[in-house]
Amino acid sequence: MAMRIKSLREAANLTQVQLADKLGVLSTTVSNWETGVALPKTIILPQLAEILDCTIDDLYERDSPEHHQMTN
């Protein structure tokens, strides 16, 4: 999920600070998500997905070939 959040954020042309401001969290929180130190709280996922113009499944890369290999 860490790299996915970063790539979606960059695709949305947002800095970590801008994304943090939109979510009402600290920029260090976004940094922690993107480095895999922490995961976003479940309650924030819908807002995160909306800001990044994706689905919650997209955040988890559930449609990726890697995910399908892991679940099969």
N, C-alpha and C positions, 0 to 999 in steps of 0.2 A: 504494500500500500504506500510505503514511503516515496518510492520513485514515481508512482502514479500521481500522487498529490502534487509533487514538484512539477512533473511534466504538464499536468492539467493547468496548474497555476501559471506556468510560463506560457502556455498556449493562450491563456486568457490575458496575457500581457499585464500580469499583476506581480508586484514585488511581495515578499513575505510580509512587509509592513502593511501594504495595502490590503492584502487578504486578511491579516490579523485585525485591522481596523474594521473591515466589513463584518467580521465575525464577533467582534467584541472580545478578542483574546489578545494576549501579548505576542509580539513577533517571535519571541523565543519559543512560544508554544508551537507556532507554525514550523519553525526550524526543527524542533524536536520531532514533529510528525514526519518531516522530510528526511530526517536522518535515521528514523526508526527507533529513536529513544522512547517515544511515546506514540500512542494512537489517539485520534480524535475521540471524544466522548460520543456515545451513541446519539445523544440528544442534539448534537451539532451537525450530524451527518446530512440531514435534509437541507439545511442552510448551506453547508459546504458544497453539496452537489449542485444546488441552484446557482450559487455564485460561479462555480466552475463549469456550468452549463453541461452537466452530465447527470447520470443516475447514480444512486448509491452503489449499485452493482458495478458501475464503471470504476468507482473508487477502489473497489476490491478486485478489479480486473477479472470479474467472473466470466466475461465473454472471451477471455484470452485463451489461446491454445495451451499455455502453461497451466492454467487453472483446470482445464478439461483433462489434461494428463494426470494431474494430482488427484482428481476425483474419480478417475476411472480405474 
